[in-house]
């Protein structure tokens, strides 16, 4: 009986651990907190995204040397 | 980097075709997001957990496609498209692809 109860408690602990790991570490929005200051070498583009969940507007900046894109929040 | 869904870019001419470029991403929401999405699906409406996942997937796929095109020496991508699929029960695959080209202003 103790083994069965222990087994179920272990299952619940594993699920809770996975939820906490996802919430605090892995399951994050993509480049959400990319920073307010645009790094050197990035050029402003006309590309604007409005996030369908948060409603935040972001403008895309592009670095032609590296091909990287930077998402800056706009008001 | 100019990225368009059309064959040509107004005001520019294609001087060199570098070839196909793509960016691929597979994402899942994790067990916490899936539980919340499952509960929300019981009552209907927008499942924001999955909307956010697909929005992020498309952005990341596009970023990777543009980075690949930049490595190829292109300065534009024409005929850009998205394609999507599922892997397993809770993983979503998004690929952004197009043709990397070099364009010049006319």
Backbone of each chain as nested JSON, in Angstrom:
{
  "chains": [
    {"id": "A", "residues": [
      {"number": 1, "name": "UNK", "atoms": {"N": [0.823, -1.213, 0.0], "CA": [0.0, 0.0, 0.0], "C": [0.859, 1.267, 0.0]}},
      {"number": 2, "name": "UNK", "atoms": {"N": [1.903, 1.234, 0.87], "CA": [2.807, 2.391, 0.931], "C": [3.498, 2.598, -0.412]}},
      {"number": 3, "name": "UNK", "atoms": {"N": [3.819, 1.473, -1.058], "CA": [4.503, 1.566, -2.347], "C": [3.604, 2.248, -3.378]}},
      {"number": 4, "name": "UNK", "atoms": {"N": [2.315, 1.888, -3.373], "CA": [1.385, 2.469, -4.348], "C": [1.208, 3.963, -4.09]}},
      {"number": 5, "name": "UNK", "atoms": {"N": [1.04, 4.347, -2.819], "CA": [0.898, 5.774, -2.481], "C": [2.169, 6.533, -2.862]}},
      {"number": 6, "name": "UNK", "atoms": {"N": [3.32, 5.948, -2.554], "CA": [4.597, 6.565, -2.903], "C": [4.749, 6.736, -4.398]}},
      {"number": 7, "name": "UNK", "atoms": {"N": [4.284, 5.735, -5.142], "CA": [4.36, 5.791, -6.606], "C": [3.549, 6.973, -7.145]}},
      {"number": 8, "name": "UNK", "atoms": {"N": [2.314, 7.129, -6.638], "CA": [1.471, 8.244, -7.104], "C": [2.037, 9.589, -6.68]}},
      {"number": 9, "name": "UNK", "atoms": {"N": [2.57, 9.676, -5.466], "CA": [3.185, 10.94, -5.013], "C": [4.373, 11.297, -5.906]}},
      {"number": 10, "name": "UNK", "atoms": {"N": [5.161, 10.277, -6.258], "CA": [6.313, 10.518, -7.142], "C": [5.858, 11.06, -8.498]}},
      {"number": 11, "name": "UNK", "atoms": {"N": [4.765, 10.471, -9.016], "CA": [4.233, 10.939, -10.309], "C": [3.817, 12.404, -10.217]}},
      {"number": 12, "name": "UNK", "atoms": {"N": [3.128, 12.747, -9.137], "CA": [2.653, 14.14, -8.969], "C": [3.842, 15.089, -8.842]}},
      {"number": 13, "name": "UNK", "atoms": {"N": [4.857, 14.671, -8.089], "CA": [6.054, 15.513, -7.916], "C": [6.735, 15.751, -9.26]}},
      {"number": 14, "name": "UNK", "atoms": {"N": [6.834, 14.695, -10.082], "CA": [7.478, 14.834, -11.397], "C": [6.699, 15.808, -12.274]}},
      {"number": 15, "name": "UNK", "atoms": {"N": [5.365, 15.687, -12.274], "CA": [4.538, 16.594, -13.09], "C": [4.703, 18.035, -12.607]}},
      {"number": 16, "name": "UNK", "atoms": {"N": [4.652, 18.24, -11.293], "CA": [4.816, 19.604, -10.749], "C": [6.192, 20.153, -11.1]}},
      {"number": 17, "name": "UNK", "atoms": {"N": [7.206, 19.315, -11.005], "CA": [8.567, 19.737, -11.357], "C": [8.648, 20.163, -12.824]}},
      {"number": 18, "name": "UNK", "atoms": {"N": [8.017, 19.383, -13.71], "CA": [8.021, 19.728, -15.139], "C": [7.307, 21.052, -15.381]}},
      {"number": 19, "name": "UNK", "atoms": {"N": [6.174, 21.258, -14.693], "CA": [5.435, 22.518, -14.855], "C": [6.281, 23.703, -14.395]}},
      {"number": 20, "name": "UNK", "atoms": {"N": [6.939, 23.552, -13.247], "CA": [7.764, 24.654, -12.723], "C": [8.959, 24.929, -13.632]}},
      {"number": 21, "name": "UNK", "atoms": {"N": [9.601, 23.863, -14.113], "CA": [10.745, 24.058, -15.023], "C": [10.305, 24.764, -16.297]}},
      {"number": 22, "name": "UNK", "atoms": {"N": [9.138, 24.363, -16.827], "CA": [8.613, 24.994, -18.037], "C": [8.294, 26.454, -17.795]}},
      {"number": 23, "name": "UNK", "atoms": {"N": [7.626, 26.737, -16.671], "CA": [7.18, 28.106, -16.397], "C": [8.36, 29.045, -16.154]}},
      {"number": 24, "name": "UNK", "atoms": {"N": [9.353, 28.58, -15.4], "CA": [10.443, 29.489, -15.007], "C": [11.656, 29.451, -15.946]}},
      {"number": 25, "name": "UNK", "atoms": {"N": [11.849, 28.38, -16.687], "CA": [13.083, 28.282, -17.472], "C": [12.817, 28.085, -18.97]}},
      {"number": 26, "name": "UNK", "atoms": {"N": [12.102, 27.04, -19.347], "CA": [12.103, 26.646, -20.755], "C": [11.002, 27.29, -21.606]}},
      {"number": 27, "name": "UNK", "atoms": {"N": [9.799, 27.352, -21.095], "CA": [8.665, 27.753, -21.931], "C": [8.497, 29.267, -21.936]}},
      {"number": 28, "name": "UNK", "atoms": {"N": [9.468, 29.969, -22.537], "CA": [9.461, 31.429, -22.549], "C": [9.062, 31.942, -23.927]}},
      {"number": 29, "name": "UNK", "atoms": {"N": [8.53, 33.159, -23.946], "CA": [8.214, 33.783, -25.229], "C": [9.509, 34.131, -25.951]}},
      {"number": 30, "name": "UNK", "atoms": {"N": [9.465, 34.066, -27.267], "CA": [10.646, 34.275, -28.103], "C": [11.036, 35.752, -28.149]}},
      {"number": 31, "name": "UNK", "atoms": {"N": [12.231, 36.064, -27.685], "CA": [12.784, 37.427, -27.73], "C": [11.828, 38.474, -27.159]}},
      {"number": 32, "name": "UNK", "atoms": {"N": [11.114, 38.103, -26.097], "CA": [10.147, 39.043, -25.544], "C": [10.843, 40.202, -24.836]}},
      {"number": 33, "name": "UNK", "atoms": {"N": [11.858, 39.88, -24.068], "CA": [12.594, 40.932, -23.36], "C": [13.947, 41.141, -24.029]}},
      {"number": 34, "name": "UNK", "atoms": {"N": [13.861, 41.584, -25.251], "CA": [15.083, 41.711, -26.033], "C": [15.888, 42.944, -25.642]}},
      {"number": 35, "name": "UNK", "atoms": {"N": [15.296, 43.835, -24.879], "CA": [16.003, 45.03, -24.443], "C": [15.439, 46.279, -25.095]}},
      {"number": 36, "name": "UNK", "atoms": {"N": [15.648, 47.41, -24.42], "CA": [15.117, 48.673, -24.923], "C": [16.113, 49.378, -25.833]}},
      {"number": 37, "name": "UNK", "atoms": {"N": [17.399, 49.068, -25.65], "CA": [18.433, 49.743, -26.443], "C": [18.837, 48.862, -27.621]}},
      {"number": 38, "name": "UNK", "atoms": {"N": [18.75, 49.433, -28.797], "CA": [19.133, 48.686, -29.991], "C": [20.656, 48.637, -30.07]}},
      {"number": 39, "name": "UNK", "atoms": {"N": [21.245, 47.459, -30.194], "CA": [22.712, 47.37, -30.25], "C": [23.271, 48.021, -31.514]}},
      {"number": 40, "name": "UNK", "atoms": {"N": [24.548, 48.303, -31.476], "CA": [25.212, 48.913, -32.637], "C": [25.165, 47.964, -33.838]}},
      {"number": 41, "name": "UNK", "atoms": {"N": [25.037, 48.56, -35.02], "CA": [25.064, 47.77, -36.249], "C": [23.697, 47.34, -36.735]}},
      {"number": 42, "name": "UNK", "atoms": {"N": [22.662, 47.606, -35.944], "CA": [21.309, 47.221, -36.345], "C": [20.598, 48.398, -37.011]}},
      {"number": 43, "name": "UNK", "atoms": {"N": [19.896, 48.1, -38.111], "CA": [19.174, 49.146, -38.834], "C": [17.67, 48.958, -38.641]}},
      {"number": 44, "name": "UNK", "atoms": {"N": [16.97, 50.064, -38.574], "CA": [15.521, 49.997, -38.42], "C": [14.878, 49.511, -39.713]}},
      {"number": 45, "name": "UNK", "atoms": {"N": [13.832, 48.706, -39.595], "CA": [13.072, 48.266, -40.77], "C": [11.617, 48.702, -40.606]}},
      {"number": 46, "name": "UNK", "atoms": {"N": [10.835, 48.505, -41.658], "CA": [9.414, 48.853, -41.591], "C": [8.575, 47.717, -41.019]}},
      {"number": 47, "name": "UNK", "atoms": {"N": [9.243, 46.632, -40.653], "CA": [8.501, 45.451, -40.164], "C": [8.055, 45.663, -38.722]}},
      {"number": 48, "name": "UNK", "atoms": {"N": [6.76, 45.577, -38.514], "CA": [6.183, 45.752, -37.17], "C": [5.292, 44.555, -36.854]}},
      {"number": 49, "name": "UNK", "atoms": {"N": [5.413, 44.043, -35.637], "CA": [4.554, 42.944, -35.194], "C": [3.716, 43.428, -34.017]}},
      {"number": 50, "name": "UNK", "atoms": {"N": [2.446, 43.073, -34.042], "CA": [1.608, 43.267, -32.849], "C": [1.328, 41.883, -32.287]}},
      {"number": 51, "name": "UNK", "atoms": {"N": [1.805, 41.65, -31.07], "CA": [1.66, 40.325, -30.473], "C": [0.178, 40.01, -30.265]}},
      {"number": 52, "name": "UNK", "atoms": {"N": [-0.287, 38.851, -30.77], "CA": [-1.716, 38.545, -30.656], "C": [-2.171, 38.261, -29.225]}},
      {"number": 53, "name": "UNK", "atoms": {"N": [-1.246, 37.954, -28.325], "CA": [-1.623, 37.624, -26.951], "C": [-1.485, 38.834, -26.031]}},
      {"number": 54, "name": "UNK", "atoms": {"N": [-0.33, 39.502, -26.106], "CA": [-0.092, 40.63, -25.193], "C": [-0.504, 41.971, -25.793]}},
      {"number": 55, "name": "UNK", "atoms": {"N": [-0.619, 42.039, -27.113], "CA": [-0.964, 43.294, -27.777], "C": [0.201, 44.257, -27.896]}},
      {"number": 56, "name": "UNK", "atoms": {"N": [1.408, 43.816, -27.492], "CA": [2.581, 44.701, -27.57], "C": [3.031, 44.861, -29.019]}},
      {"number": 57, "name": "UNK", "atoms": {"N": [3.413, 46.101, -29.334], "CA": [3.912, 46.378, -30.686], "C": [5.43, 46.343, -30.667]}},
      {"number": 58, "name": "UNK", "atoms": {"N": [6.025, 45.612, -31.58], "CA": [7.488, 45.569, -31.662], "C": [7.93, 45.902, -33.08]}},
      {"number": 59, "name": "UNK", "atoms": {"N": [9.022, 46.628, -33.154], "CA": [9.633, 46.915, -34.457], "C": [10.877, 46.051, -34.612]}},
      {"number": 60, "name": "UNK", "atoms": {"N": [11.11, 45.608, -35.843], "CA": [12.248, 44.731, -36.106], "C": [13.432, 45.564, -36.587]}},
      {"number": 61, "name": "UNK", "atoms": {"N": [14.585, 45.314, -35.998], "CA": [15.845, 45.912, -36.441], "C": [16.709, 44.797, -37.003]}},
      {"number": 62, "name": "UNK", "atoms": {"N": [17.449, 45.125, -38.054], "CA": [18.211, 44.089, -38.765], "C": [19.689, 44.457, -38.835]}},
      {"number": 63, "name": "UNK", "atoms": {"N": [20.524, 43.463, -38.579], "CA": [21.971, 43.671, -38.701], "C": [22.453, 43.021, -39.999]}},
      {"number": 64, "name": "UNK", "atoms": {"N": [22.792, 43.823, -41.017], "CA": [23.182, 43.245, -42.312], "C": [24.488, 42.453, -42.27]}},
      {"number": 65, "name": "UNK", "atoms": {"N": [25.314, 42.694, -41.268], "CA": [26.588, 41.963, -41.178], "C": [26.384, 40.537, -40.676]}},
      {"number": 66, "name": "UNK", "atoms": {"N": [25.543, 40.375, -39.67], "CA": [25.359, 39.052, -39.069], "C": [24.063, 38.37, -39.495]}},
      {"number": 67, "name": "UNK", "atoms": {"N": [23.109, 39.133, -40.023], "CA": [21.811, 38.568, -40.385], "C": [20.868, 38.424, -39.201]}},
      {"number": 68, "name": "UNK", "atoms": {"N": [21.271, 38.935, -38.031], "CA": [20.418, 38.809, -36.851], "C": [19.345, 39.893, -36.825]}},
      {"number": 69, "name": "UNK", "atoms": {"N": [18.26, 39.581, -36.149], "CA": [17.159, 40.53, -36.018], "C": [16.925, 40.836, -34.54]}},
      {"number": 70, "name": "UNK", "atoms": {"N": [16.552, 42.083, -34.294], "CA": [16.345, 42.549, -32.924], "C": [14.915, 43.083, -32.816]}},
      {"number": 71, "name": "UNK", "atoms": {"N": [14.204, 42.649, -31.782], "CA": [12.807, 43.059, -31.61], "C": [12.718, 44.1, -30.491]}},
      {"number": 72, "name": "UNK", "atoms": {"N": [12.375, 45.321, -30.875], "CA": [12.28, 46.381, -29.871], "C": [10.82, 46.782, -29.67]}},
      {"number": 73, "name": "UNK", "atoms": {"N": [10.429, 46.829, -28.395], "CA": [9.053, 47.22, -28.087], "C": [8.844, 48.689, -28.418]}},
      {"number": 74, "name": "UNK", "atoms": {"N": [7.684, 48.988, -28.996], "CA": [7.323, 50.383, -29.266], "C": [6.01, 50.703, -28.585]}},
      {"number": 75, "name": "UNK", "atoms": {"N": [5.818, 51.996, -28.287], "CA": [4.565, 52.382, -27.617], "C": [3.469, 52.588, -28.649]}}
    ]},
    {"id": "B", "residues": [
      {"number": 1, "name": "UNK", "atoms": {"N": [17.511, 43.353, -45.035], "CA": [17.116, 42.209, -45.88], "C": [15.65, 42.374, -46.293]}},
      {"number": 2, "name": "UNK", "atoms": {"N": [15.448, 42.489, -47.595], "CA": [14.079, 42.582, -48.097], "C": [13.485, 41.181, -48.162]}},
      {"number": 3, "name": "UNK", "atoms": {"N": [12.323, 41.005, -47.604], "CA": [11.647, 39.706, -47.671], "C": [10.247, 39.942, -48.219]}},
      {"number": 4, "name": "UNK", "atoms": {"N": [9.97, 39.347, -49.366], "CA": [8.656, 39.546, -49.988], "C": [8.047, 38.201, -50.367]}},
      {"number": 5, "name": "UNK", "atoms": {"N": [6.752, 38.198, -50.526], "CA": [6.064, 36.966, -50.929], "C": [5.814, 36.935, -52.434]}},
      {"number": 6, "name": "UNK", "atoms": {"N": [6.237, 37.999, -53.121], "CA": [6.032, 38.071, -54.565], "C": [7.274, 37.59, -55.319]}},
      {"number": 7, "name": "UNK", "atoms": {"N": [7.122, 37.393, -56.65], "CA": [8.258, 36.937, -57.462], "C": [9.267, 38.052, -57.703]}},
      {"number": 8, "name": "UNK", "atoms": {"N": [8.744, 39.258, -57.842], "CA": [9.615, 40.401, -58.127], "C": [9.431, 41.453, -57.045]}},
      {"number": 9, "name": "UNK", "atoms": {"N": [10.418, 42.345, -56.965], "CA": [10.327, 43.446, -56.012], "C": [10.261, 44.74, -56.799]}},
      {"number": 10, "name": "UNK", "atoms": {"N": [9.212, 45.477, -56.571], "CA": [9.02, 46.741, -57.29], "C": [10.198, 47.68, -57.04]}},
      {"number": 11, "name": "UNK", "atoms": {"N": [10.753, 48.208, -58.151], "CA": [11.853, 49.157, -58.023], "C": [13.219, 48.501, -57.922]}},
      {"number": 12, "name": "UNK", "atoms": {"N": [13.248, 47.188, -57.964], "CA": [14.522, 46.463, -57.885], "C": [14.585, 45.442, -59.023]}},
      {"number": 13, "name": "UNK", "atoms": {"N": [15.796, 45.072, -59.39], "CA": [15.951, 43.966, -60.345], "C": [16.833, 42.891, -59.704]}},
      {"number": 14, "name": "UNK", "atoms": {"N": [16.499, 41.652, -59.996], "CA": [17.272, 40.534, -59.448], "C": [18.504, 40.333, -60.319]}},
      {"number": 15, "name": "UNK", "atoms": {"N": [19.681, 40.442, -59.739], "CA": [20.911, 40.304, -60.521], "C": [21.554, 38.925, -60.313]}},
      {"number": 16, "name": "UNK", "atoms": {"N": [21.211, 38.26, -59.231], "CA": [21.776, 36.927, -58.992], "C": [20.847, 36.131, -58.079]}},
      {"number": 17, "name": "UNK", "atoms": {"N": [20.657, 34.877, -58.439], "CA": [19.862, 33.983, -57.586], "C": [20.824, 33.091, -56.817]}},
      {"number": 18, "name": "UNK", "atoms": {"N": [20.741, 33.162, -55.507], "CA": [21.651, 32.374, -54.669], "C": [21.127, 30.973, -54.408]}},
      {"number": 19, "name": "UNK", "atoms": {"N": [19.81, 30.809, -54.409], "CA": [19.237, 29.49, -54.17], "C": [18.221, 29.5, -53.047]}},
      {"number": 20, "name": "UNK", "atoms": {"N": [17.673, 28.317, -52.758], "CA": [16.651, 28.265, -51.701], "C": [17.236, 28.462, -50.317]}},
      {"number": 21, "name": "UNK", "atoms": {"N": [16.466, 29.111, -49.484], "CA": [16.865, 29.289, -48.084], "C": [15.668, 28.965, -47.207]}},
      {"number": 22, "name": "UNK", "atoms": {"N": [15.927, 28.448, -46.027], "CA": [14.807, 28.125, -45.143], "C": [15.22, 28.249, -43.679]}},
      {"number": 23, "name": "UNK", "atoms": {"N": [14.236, 28.357, -42.833], "CA": [14.45, 28.353, -41.385], "C": [13.411, 27.448, -40.758]}},
      {"number": 24, "name": "UNK", "atoms": {"N": [13.86, 26.546, -39.898], "CA": [12.97, 25.532, -39.335], "C": [12.964, 25.618, -37.816]}},
      {"number": 25, "name": "UNK", "atoms": {"N": [11.798, 25.394, -37.237], "CA": [11.68, 25.382, -35.774], "C": [10.601, 24.375, -35.374]}},
      {"number": 26, "name": "UNK", "atoms": {"N": [10.87, 23.64, -34.307], "CA": [9.858, 22.76, -33.711], "C": [9.688, 23.201, -32.259]}},
      {"number": 27, "name": "UNK", "atoms": {"N": [8.452, 23.47, -31.883], "CA": [8.19, 23.935, -30.517], "C": [7.057, 23.146, -29.882]}},
      {"number": 28, "name": "UNK", "atoms": {"N": [7.076, 23.134, -28.546], "CA": [5.929, 22.603, -27.803], "C": [5.68, 23.521, -26.613]}},
      {"number": 29, "name": "UNK", "atoms": {"N": [4.515, 23.382, -25.987], "CA": [4.182, 24.259, -24.872], "C": [4.56, 23.675, -23.515]}},
      {"number": 30, "name": "UNK", "atoms": {"N": [4.937, 22.431, -23.463], "CA": [5.221, 21.84, -22.154], "C": [3.932, 21.412, -21.476]}},
      {"number": 31, "name": "UNK", "atoms": {"N": [4.077, 20.64, -20.429], "CA": [2.89, 20.047, -19.79], "C": [1.994, 21.097, -19.131]}},
      {"number": 32, "name": "UNK", "atoms": {"N": [2.612, 22.173, -18.591], "CA": [1.814, 23.225, -17.944], "C": [0.934, 23.946, -18.957]}},
      {"number": 33, "name": "UNK", "atoms": {"N": [1.534, 24.351, -20.069], "CA": [0.783, 25.038, -21.123], "C": [-0.267, 24.145, -21.739]}},
      {"number": 34, "name": "UNK", "atoms": {"N": [0.067, 22.859, -21.911], "CA": [-0.89, 21.919, -22.491], "C": [-2.094, 21.702, -21.581]}},
      {"number": 35, "name": "UNK", "atoms": {"N": [-1.851, 21.641, -20.27], "CA": [-2.965, 21.465, -19.324], "C": [-3.892, 22.681, -19.383]}},
      {"number": 36, "name": "UNK", "atoms": {"N": [-3.29, 23.888, -19.369], "CA": [-4.1, 25.11, -19.416], "C": [-4.862, 25.206, -20.742]}},
      {"number": 37, "name": "UNK", "atoms": {"N": [-4.182, 24.839, -21.84], "CA": [-4.847, 24.877, -23.144], "C": [-5.966, 23.841, -23.208]}},
      {"number": 38, "name": "UNK", "atoms": {"N": [-5.744, 22.677, -22.619], "CA": [-6.769, 21.635, -22.59], "C": [-7.997, 22.08, -21.819]}},
      {"number": 39, "name": "UNK", "atoms": {"N": [-7.771, 22.75, -20.698], "CA": [-8.902, 23.261, -19.909], "C": [-9.657, 24.34, -20.677]}},
      {"number": 40, "name": "UNK", "atoms": {"N": [-8.893, 25.217, -21.364], "CA": [-9.528, 26.298, -22.132], "C": [-10.334, 25.733, -23.298]}},
      {"number": 41, "name": "UNK", "atoms": {"N": [-9.85, 24.642, -23.877], "CA": [-10.556, 24.065, -25.023], "C": [-11.921, 23.501, -24.621]}},
      {"number": 42, "name": "UNK", "atoms": {"N": [-12.114, 23.233, -23.332], "CA": [-13.41, 22.721, -22.874], "C": [-14.508, 23.761, -23.021]}},
      {"number": 43, "name": "UNK", "atoms": {"N": [-14.113, 25.035, -22.86], "CA": [-15.134, 26.087, -22.919], "C": [-15.105, 26.852, -24.233]}},
      {"number": 44, "name": "UNK", "atoms": {"N": [-14.098, 26.587, -25.069], "CA": [-14.037, 27.236, -26.378], "C": [-13.325, 28.571, -26.339]}},
      {"number": 45, "name": "UNK", "atoms": {"N": [-13.334, 29.251, -27.484], "CA": [-12.645, 30.537, -27.599], "C": [-11.203, 30.359, -28.039]}},
      {"number": 46, "name": "UNK", "atoms": {"N": [-10.479, 31.467, -28.035], "CA": [-9.087, 31.423, -28.486], "C": [-8.206, 30.719, -27.455]}},
      {"number": 47, "name": "UNK", "atoms": {"N": [-7.359, 29.829, -27.936], "CA": [-6.409, 29.147, -27.061], "C": [-5.114, 29.951, -27.114]}},
      {"number": 48, "name": "UNK", "atoms": {"N": [-4.963, 30.887, -26.205], "CA": [-3.836, 31.822, -26.285], "C": [-2.496, 31.141, -26.071]}},
      {"number": 49, "name": "UNK", "atoms": {"N": [-2.483, 30.034, -25.332], "CA": [-1.227, 29.303, -25.125], "C": [-0.657, 28.847, -26.469]}},
      {"number": 50, "name": "UNK", "atoms": {"N": [-1.528, 28.365, -27.352], "CA": [-1.052, 27.89, -28.658], "C": [-0.874, 29.033, -29.649]}},
      {"number": 51, "name": "UNK", "atoms": {"N": [-1.681, 30.085, -29.51], "CA": [-1.475, 31.263, -30.366], "C": [-0.075, 31.821, -30.141]}},
      {"number": 52, "name": "UNK", "atoms": {"N": [0.313, 31.938, -28.869], "CA": [1.645, 32.46, -28.54], "C": [2.736, 31.54, -29.071]}},
      {"number": 53, "name": "UNK", "atoms": {"N": [2.52, 30.232, -28.951], "CA": [3.533, 29.282, -29.418], "C": [3.748, 29.407, -30.933]}},
      {"number": 54, "name": "UNK", "atoms": {"N": [2.653, 29.501, -31.682], "CA": [2.782, 29.572, -33.14], "C": [3.313, 30.923, -33.589]}},
      {"number": 55, "name": "UNK", "atoms": {"N": [2.923, 31.988, -32.901], "CA": [3.463, 33.321, -33.211], "C": [4.991, 33.315, -33.041]}},
      {"number": 56, "name": "UNK", "atoms": {"N": [5.451, 32.773, -31.92], "CA": [6.893, 32.72, -31.664], "C": [7.598, 31.811, -32.668]}},
      {"number": 57, "name": "UNK", "atoms": {"N": [6.936, 30.698, -33.021], "CA": [7.545, 29.772, -33.982], "C": [7.763, 30.447, -35.327]}},
      {"number": 58, "name": "UNK", "atoms": {"N": [6.773, 31.206, -35.756], "CA": [6.896, 31.865, -37.062], "C": [7.999, 32.927, -37.042]}},
      {"number": 59, "name": "UNK", "atoms": {"N": [8.068, 33.664, -35.945], "CA": [9.139, 34.664, -35.838], "C": [10.507, 33.991, -35.874]}},
      {"number": 60, "name": "UNK", "atoms": {"N": [10.639, 32.917, -35.107], "CA": [11.945, 32.259, -35.017], "C": [12.319, 31.602, -36.35]}},
      {"number": 61, "name": "UNK", "atoms": {"N": [11.346, 31.008, -37.036], "CA": [11.609, 30.397, -38.345], "C": [12.072, 31.47, -39.333]}},
      {"number": 62, "name": "UNK", "atoms": {"N": [11.422, 32.624, -39.289], "CA": [11.797, 33.713, -40.199], "C": [13.2, 34.221, -39.878]}},
      {"number": 63, "name": "UNK", "atoms": {"N": [13.502, 34.379, -38.591], "CA": [14.841, 34.817, -38.195], "C": [15.904, 33.872, -38.731]}},
      {"number": 64, "name": "UNK", "atoms": {"N": [15.647, 32.581, -38.601], "CA": [16.636, 31.589, -39.058], "C": [16.777, 31.6, -40.574]}},
      {"number": 65, "name": "UNK", "atoms": {"N": [15.645, 31.763, -41.28], "CA": [15.702, 31.827, -42.745], "C": [16.528, 33.024, -43.191]}},
      {"number": 66, "name": "UNK", "atoms": {"N": [16.307, 34.176, -42.555], "CA": [17.034, 35.393, -42.935], "C": [18.515, 35.252, -42.616]}},
      {"number": 67, "name": "UNK", "atoms": {"N": [18.816, 34.636, -41.494], "CA": [20.228, 34.43, -41.138], "C": [20.916, 33.515, -42.154]}},
      {"number": 68, "name": "UNK", "atoms": {"N": [20.212, 32.483, -42.586], "CA": [20.776, 31.583, -43.608], "C": [21.004, 32.328, -44.922]}},
      {"number": 69, "name": "UNK", "atoms": {"N": [20.017, 33.14, -45.302], "CA": [20.146, 33.899, -46.553], "C": [21.309, 34.881, -46.465]}},
      {"number": 70, "name": "UNK", "atoms": {"N": [21.487, 35.479, -45.313], "CA": [22.608, 36.407, -45.107], "C": [23.948, 35.684, -45.26]}},
      {"number": 71, "name": "UNK", "atoms": {"N": [24.001, 34.462, -44.73], "CA": [25.227, 33.663, -44.874], "C": [25.505, 33.318, -46.331]}},
      {"number": 72, "name": "UNK", "atoms": {"N": [24.442, 33.201, -47.123], "CA": [24.594, 32.887, -48.55], "C": [25.014, 34.11, -49.361]}},
      {"number": 73, "name": "UNK", "atoms": {"N": [25.023, 35.269, -48.733], "CA": [25.434, 36.493, -49.425], "C": [24.292, 37.209, -50.109]}},
      {"number": 74, "name": "UNK", "atoms": {"N": [23.063, 36.801, -49.81], "CA": [21.905, 37.44, -50.436], "C": [21.546, 38.725, -49.685]}},
      {"number": 75, "name": "UNK", "atoms": {"N": [20.821, 39.601, -50.399], "CA": [20.315, 40.795, -49.714], "C": [18.8, 40.886, -49.796]}},
      {"number": 76, "name": "UNK", "atoms": {"N": [18.176, 39.821, -50.317], "CA": [16.711, 39.783, -50.357], "C": [16.239, 38.347, -50.482]}},
      {"number": 77, "name": "UNK", "atoms": {"N": [14.992, 38.13, -50.1], "CA": [14.356, 36.825, -50.261], "C": [13.029, 37.053, -50.973]}},
      {"number": 78, "name": "UNK", "atoms": {"N": [12.838, 36.349, -52.09], "CA": [11.564, 36.456, -52.808], "C": [10.785, 35.152, -52.655]}},
      {"number": 79, "name": "UNK", "atoms": {"N": [9.488, 35.229, -52.922], "CA": [8.593, 34.055, -52.847], "C": [8.638, 33.39, -51.466]}},
      {"number": 80, "name": "UNK", "atoms": {"N": [8.689, 34.202, -50.427], "CA": [8.748, 33.633, -49.081], "C": [7.396, 32.994, -48.728]}},
      {"number": 81, "name": "UNK", "atoms": {"N": [7.464, 31.829, -48.114], "CA": [6.258, 31.117, -47.686], "C": [6.485, 30.505, -46.31]}},
      {"number": 82, "name": "UNK", "atoms": {"N": [5.382, 30.226, -45.64], "CA": [5.42, 29.443, -44.398], "C": [4.755, 28.099, -44.67]}},
      {"number": 83, "name": "UNK", "atoms": {"N": [5.249, 27.086, -44.012], "CA": [4.58, 25.788, -44.033], "C": [4.584, 25.252, -42.607]}},
      {"number": 84, "name": "UNK", "atoms": {"N": [3.61, 24.446, -42.291], "CA": [3.534, 23.955, -40.913], "C": [3.128, 22.495, -40.877]}},
      {"number": 85, "name": "UNK", "atoms": {"N": [3.453, 21.858, -39.78], "CA": [3.081, 20.458, -39.597], "C": [3.14, 20.108, -38.125]}},
      {"number": 86, "name": "UNK", "atoms": {"N": [2.773, 18.888, -37.816], "CA": [2.795, 18.426, -36.429], "C": [3.746, 17.249, -36.296]}},
      {"number": 87, "name": "UNK", "atoms": {"N": [4.445, 17.216, -35.175], "CA": [5.289, 16.068, -34.85], "C": [4.78, 15.545, -33.513]}},
      {"number": 88, "name": "UNK", "atoms": {"N": [4.373, 14.306, -33.489], "CA": [3.798, 13.773, -32.258], "C": [2.448, 14.425, -31.985]}},
      {"number": 89, "name": "UNK", "atoms": {"N": [2.085, 14.502, -30.722], "CA": [0.763, 15.029, -30.386], "C": [0.796, 16.488, -29.958]}},
      {"number": 90, "name": "UNK", "atoms": {"N": [1.936, 16.978, -29.486], "CA": [1.943, 18.338, -28.951], "C": [3.119, 19.173, -29.439]}},
      {"number": 91, "name": "UNK", "atoms": {"N": [3.714, 18.76, -30.553], "CA": [4.825, 19.547, -31.098], "C": [4.436, 20.11, -32.458]}},
      {"number": 92, "name": "UNK", "atoms": {"N": [4.792, 21.356, -32.67], "CA": [4.444, 22.021, -33.91], "C": [5.71, 22.382, -34.673]}},
      {"number": 93, "name": "UNK", "atoms": {"N": [5.693, 22.07, -35.949], "CA": [6.844, 22.394, -36.802], "C": [6.436, 23.509, -37.751]}},
      {"number": 94, "name": "UNK", "atoms": {"N": [7.266, 24.524, -37.829], "CA": [7.03, 25.623, -38.774], "C": [8.3, 25.796, -39.593]}},
      {"number": 95, "name": "UNK", "atoms": {"N": [8.148, 25.905, -40.892], "CA": [9.301, 26.207, -41.737], "C": [8.965, 27.445, -42.573]}},
      {"number": 96, "name": "UNK", "atoms": {"N": [9.917, 28.361, -42.617], "CA": [9.813, 29.522, -43.496], "C": [10.819, 29.302, -44.617]}},
      {"number": 97, "name": "UNK", "atoms": {"N": [10.391, 29.482, -45.855], "CA": [11.328, 29.247, -46.957], "C": [11.086, 30.249, -48.075]}},
      {"number": 98, "name": "UNK", "atoms": {"N": [12.094, 30.395, -48.892], "CA": [12.006, 31.308, -50.021], "C": [13.259, 31.188, -50.857]}},
      {"number": 99, "name": "UNK", "atoms": {"N": [13.389, 32.087, -51.833], "CA": [14.566, 32.075, -52.703], "C": [15.455, 33.267, -52.37]}},
      {"number": 100, "name": "UNK", "atoms": {"N": [16.685, 32.962, -52.003], "CA": [17.634, 34.027, -51.664], "C": [18.201, 34.627, -52.951]}},
      {"number": 101, "name": "UNK", "atoms": {"N": [18.152, 35.929, -53.046], "CA": [18.614, 36.614, -54.262], "C": [19.427, 37.862, -53.895]}},
      {"number": 102, "name": "UNK", "atoms": {"N": [20.146, 38.337, -54.9], "CA": [20.785, 39.651, -54.773], "C": [20.026, 40.595, -55.686]}},
      {"number": 103, "name": "UNK", "atoms": {"N": [19.578, 41.704, -55.132], "CA": [18.831, 42.678, -55.927], "C": [19.571, 44.013, -55.942]}},
      {"number": 104, "name": "UNK", "atoms": {"N": [19.283, 44.755, -57.001], "CA": [19.828, 46.116, -57.118], "C": [18.689, 47.071, -57.45]}},
      {"number": 105, "name": "UNK", "atoms": {"N": [18.818, 48.284, -56.978], "CA": [17.796, 49.288, -57.317], "C": [17.874, 49.634, -58.794]}},
      {"number": 106, "name": "UNK", "atoms": {"N": [16.733, 49.778, -59.429], "CA": [16.709, 50.125, -60.85], "C": [16.968, 51.633, -60.989]}}
    ]}
  ]
}
